[in-house]
Amino acid sequence: MKSGRTGTGRAGDKVFSGAALGAGVLIVVVLFAVALFLVIQALPTFSANPADITGGRGFFSYILPIVIGTLIAAAIALVIATPIGIAVALYISHYAPRSMARGLGYVVDLLAAIPSVIYGAWGATFLASQLKAPYQWLADNLGWIPIFGGPASGTGKTILTAGIVLAVMVLPIIASLTREIFLQAPMLHQEAALALGATRWEMIRMAVLPFARGGIISAVMLGLGRALGETMAVALVLSSGPLIASLIRSGNQTIAAEIALDFPEAFGLRLNELIAAGLVLFLITLLVNMVARWIISRHKEFSGAN
Amino acid sequence: MAALMTERKRSALTRGRLPRYTPYVVAGSAIVVAAALMSLIGFNVFGWAVLSAVLFAAGNVACSALVEGRRKAMDKLATSVVAGAFLVALLPLVSVIWTVLVNGIPGLLAPGFLGTSMKGVTGTVDNASVTNHTPVLGGVYHAMLGSVLITLWATLISVPVGLLTSIYLVEYSADNKFSKVITFLVDVMTGIPSIVAGLFAAAFFGLVMGPGTKTGFVAAVALSVLMIPVVVRSSEEMLKIVPNELREAAYALGVRKWRTILKVVIPTAISGIASGVTLAIARVIGETAPLLVTAGFATQINSNVFAGWMASLPTFIYTQIMTPTSPSNPDPSAQRAWAAALLLILLVMLLNLGARLVASLFAPKTGR
């Protein structure tokens, strides 16, 4: 108590505001350090003899297939998770009874709480074996479409399985973000629509979805960022291989899984190569997240002006 | 049905509407028809439930389209699709929890699982336990210890940094340019893939301490990169809802700003901050990828985070599944992996529950 009365109070103010500012500066420094150290450690890859890079034809032809593999897995995840996520959000915000909505929100959060390695283990042991028969059927009946080209994988550990596991993991992100947006939709518009005799679905289509469009897009982008960077689900589920068009054969690889699988045993140039791959992943997710944030901020201004 | 419809038509208000009991009738007939169809192609409960639900939705929409018209039918269709999607979303959750429980309980109940490490447990030990049908040896003590220590150090790093940053943003910055930069960068940090955070820590310590440095502390640094933005975000939200009147009352009494923050603002928001930190811990304790590249794989107890490889629950699960201790008999490894998975899920659920309890028990006393 004494210190408050003497000169230390002023010093305390200075120390405290300095510490607060310092913490903020530290975050800026850390993020730049992330980029800087990745660049430094990745540099040898670009100056190395192309023949020494994995695959023997330089970094670009090494990274391109796994970038495409990453995009394929993320695309599968989004195609599945977006409609279901939006529907789940709508169910919680507009369909479920008020008393249940909170509890259902927690259930969706529970999906997000389960660690990724457990999703990976589940995908590799349970889901993959369940999907063997459907893949066989796809290969037999729709094999003329390149993405379902046979012969189907005997273990079910394909990029499609990995994509489905990723979909489960990004679903709670999309669902909880869009739910927030749906709850913000102006109540007056909704009540006006209902008063004019619109059914609940017509009300949602006219008063909720147009308002939420920006929010939905950014939620999907954030989900994409997560799907691109997710490691364990792919590392455990996918039996990787070279880039192929078929989704139901073993093959393809993603950047994150490639790093997780090879980094522990890597040394020398291979280490630099994997860090360079990580840098590429960092840049891709950074871009996706920044676009998402930009859409959110634009949307905020828009809804604030209303 | 027809007689009833004509009777109903007398009232203009109820004309063209289905009687109240329609959904129950449709549901009953859907279940019966689904059972009949399933018995033709081979019965299983899951298929029966799915087919019943689809038939119920289709029947409901069809009835509505016949009697109530296209708009009401569209509404019913949308309701069915939305509710169905919610049920579909619950499937993986139920399936994951079921798989982990079924596979994990025997291993978790095995004697010594929680108390021993994997030291000395080799492929021959596993082979022997399979051929002699003796209990599976080996445990997760070293991994639990590692998880707790790494998470503890990550928390020790992230909470001060995160909390101070949020204090800066809310109390000191007055929305200047720099605070916008920080907010933006925190958002960017939230999106850093966990493996990249691990690579950063590995690259940083590789340059400073020599290549291949893998210790628990490197892993803790990697986890803090993931944890700091979560802490900043949640604490910022909590500090923002502290009513300004409290601060002004403290200033009016001549209390210095830093004492106001320490004695008035933070105590008011402490429940929210604590629950946010707990959620952040729950998030990073299950992170696997950064630990793979920073902490290595240890099979024995290591309680020093600054030297030597360190095991953790997530990497334990990963290695036991990917590279079973005995390649010819992977079952003991699978049993250990699932038991560890069950342990990890229990841990995460407890942390989540704890966060909610903290938040509701000590909810900030805002103006009423």
Boltz contact constraints between the chains, C-beta under 6 A:
constraints:
  - contact:
      token1: [A, 9]
      token2: [B, 256]
      max_distance: 6.0
  - contact:
      token1: [A, 12]
      token2: [B, 258]
      max_distance: 6.0
  - contact:
      token1: [A, 13]
      token2: [B, 256]
      max_distance: 6.0
  - contact:
      token1: [A, 13]
      token2: [B, 257]
      max_distance: 6.0
  - contact:
      token1: [A, 13]
      token2: [B, 258]
      max_distance: 6.0
  - contact:
      token1: [A, 16]
      token2: [B, 258]
      max_distance: 6.0
  - contact:
      token1: [A, 17]
      token2: [B, 172]
      max_distance: 6.0
  - contact:
      token1: [A, 19]
      token2: [B, 164]
      max_distance: 6.0
  - contact:
      token1: [A, 20]
      token2: [B, 164]
      max_distance: 6.0
  - contact:
      token1: [A, 20]
      token2: [B, 167]
      max_distance: 6.0
  - contact:
      token1: [A, 20]
      token2: [B, 168]
      max_distance: 6.0
  - contact:
      token1: [A, 20]
      token2: [B, 172]
      max_distance: 6.0
  - contact:
      token1: [A, 21]
      token2: [B, 168]
      max_distance: 6.0
  - contact:
      token1: [A, 23]
      token2: [B, 161]
      max_distance: 6.0
  - contact:
      token1: [A, 23]
      token2: [B, 164]
      max_distance: 6.0
  - contact:
      token1: [A, 23]
      token2: [B, 165]
      max_distance: 6.0
  - contact:
      token1: [A, 24]
      token2: [B, 165]
      max_distance: 6.0
  - contact:
      token1: [A, 24]
      token2: [B, 168]
      max_distance: 6.0
  - contact:
      token1: [A, 24]
      token2: [B, 182]
      max_distance: 6.0
  - contact:
      token1: [A, 26]
      token2: [B, 161]
      max_distance: 6.0
  - contact:
      token1: [A, 27]
      token2: [B, 165]
      max_distance: 6.0
  - contact:
      token1: [A, 28]
      token2: [B, 185]
      max_distance: 6.0
  - contact:
      token1: [A, 31]
      token2: [B, 185]
      max_distance: 6.0
  - contact:
      token1: [A, 34]
      token2: [B, 200]
      max_distance: 6.0
  - contact:
      token1: [A, 37]
      token2: [B, 200]
      max_distance: 6.0
  - contact:
      token1: [A, 37]
      token2: [B, 203]
      max_distance: 6.0
  - contact:
      token1: [A, 37]
      token2: [B, 204]
      max_distance: 6.0
  - contact:
      token1: [A, 38]
      token2: [B, 203]
      max_distance: 6.0
  - contact:
      token1: [A, 41]
      token2: [B, 203]
      max_distance: 6.0
  - contact:
      token1: [A, 84]
      token2: [B, 85]
      max_distance: 6.0
  - contact:
      token1: [A, 84]
      token2: [B, 88]
      max_distance: 6.0
  - contact:
      token1: [A, 84]
      token2: [B, 89]
      max_distance: 6.0
  - contact:
      token1: [A, 87]
      token2: [B, 82]
      max_distance: 6.0
  - contact:
      token1: [A, 87]
      token2: [B, 85]
      max_distance: 6.0
  - contact:
      token1: [A, 88]
      token2: [B, 85]
      max_distance: 6.0
  - contact:
      token1: [A, 88]
      token2: [B, 86]
      max_distance: 6.0
  - contact:
      token1: [A, 88]
      token2: [B, 89]
      max_distance: 6.0
  - contact:
      token1: [A, 90]
      token2: [B, 82]
      max_distance: 6.0
  - contact:
      token1: [A, 91]
      token2: [B, 82]
      max_distance: 6.0
  - contact:
      token1: [A, 91]
      token2: [B, 86]
      max_distance: 6.0
  - contact:
      token1: [A, 95]
      token2: [B, 82]
      max_distance: 6.0
  - contact:
      token1: [A, 111]
      token2: [B, 93]
      max_distance: 6.0
  - contact:
      token1: [A, 113]
      token2: [B, 348]
      max_distance: 6.0
  - contact:
      token1: [A, 113]
      token2: [B, 352]
      max_distance: 6.0
  - contact:
      token1: [A, 115]
      token2: [B, 286]
      max_distance: 6.0
  - contact:
      token1: [A, 115]
      token2: [B, 344]
      max_distance: 6.0
  - contact:
      token1: [A, 117]
      token2: [B, 288]
      max_distance: 6.0
  - contact:
      token1: [A, 117]
      token2: [B, 314]
      max_distance: 6.0
  - contact:
      token1: [A, 117]
      token2: [B, 317]
      max_distance: 6.0
  - contact:
      token1: [A, 117]
      token2: [B, 318]
      max_distance: 6.0
  - contact:
      token1: [A, 118]
      token2: [B, 341]
      max_distance: 6.0
  - contact:
      token1: [A, 121]
      token2: [B, 321]
      max_distance: 6.0
  - contact:
      token1: [A, 121]
      token2: [B, 341]
      max_distance: 6.0
  - contact:
      token1: [A, 122]
      token2: [B, 96]
      max_distance: 6.0
  - contact:
      token1: [A, 122]
      token2: [B, 99]
      max_distance: 6.0
  - contact:
      token1: [A, 126]
      token2: [B, 99]
      max_distance: 6.0
  - contact:
      token1: [A, 168]
      token2: [B, 92]
      max_distance: 6.0
  - contact:
      token1: [A, 171]
      token2: [B, 89]
      max_distance: 6.0
  - contact:
      token1: [A, 199]
      token2: [B, 71]
      max_distance: 6.0
  - contact:
      token1: [A, 199]
      token2: [B, 75]
      max_distance: 6.0
  - contact:
      token1: [A, 200]
      token2: [B, 75]
      max_distance: 6.0
  - contact:
      token1: [A, 201]
      token2: [B, 74]
      max_distance: 6.0
  - contact:
      token1: [A, 201]
      token2: [B, 75]
      max_distance: 6.0
  - contact:
      token1: [A, 201]
      token2: [B, 78]
      max_distance: 6.0
  - contact:
      token1: [A, 225]
      token2: [B, 191]
      max_distance: 6.0
  - contact:
      token1: [A, 229]
      token2: [B, 193]
      max_distance: 6.0
  - contact:
      token1: [A, 231]
      token2: [B, 195]
      max_distance: 6.0
  - contact:
      token1: [A, 231]
      token2: [B, 289]
      max_distance: 6.0
  - contact:
      token1: [A, 232]
      token2: [B, 288]
      max_distance: 6.0
  - contact:
      token1: [A, 232]
      token2: [B, 289]
      max_distance: 6.0
  - contact:
      token1: [A, 256]
      token2: [B, 195]
      max_distance: 6.0
  - contact:
      token1: [A, 259]
      token2: [B, 195]
      max_distance: 6.0
  - contact:
      token1: [A, 260]
      token2: [B, 289]
      max_distance: 6.0
  - contact:
      token1: [A, 260]
      token2: [B, 292]
      max_distance: 6.0
  - contact:
      token1: [A, 263]
      token2: [B, 293]
      max_distance: 6.0
  - contact:
      token1: [A, 275]
      token2: [B, 199]
      max_distance: 6.0
  - contact:
      token1: [A, 275]
      token2: [B, 203]
      max_distance: 6.0
  - contact:
      token1: [A, 278]
      token2: [B, 196]
      max_distance: 6.0
  - contact:
      token1: [A, 278]
      token2: [B, 199]
      max_distance: 6.0
  - contact:
      token1: [A, 281]
      token2: [B, 193]
      max_distance: 6.0
  - contact:
      token1: [A, 282]
      token2: [B, 196]
      max_distance: 6.0
  - contact:
      token1: [A, 285]
      token2: [B, 191]
      max_distance: 6.0
  - contact:
      token1: [A, 285]
      token2: [B, 193]
      max_distance: 6.0
  - contact:
      token1: [A, 289]
      token2: [B, 191]
      max_distance: 6.0
  - contact:
      token1: [A, 293]
      token2: [B, 187]
      max_distance: 6.0
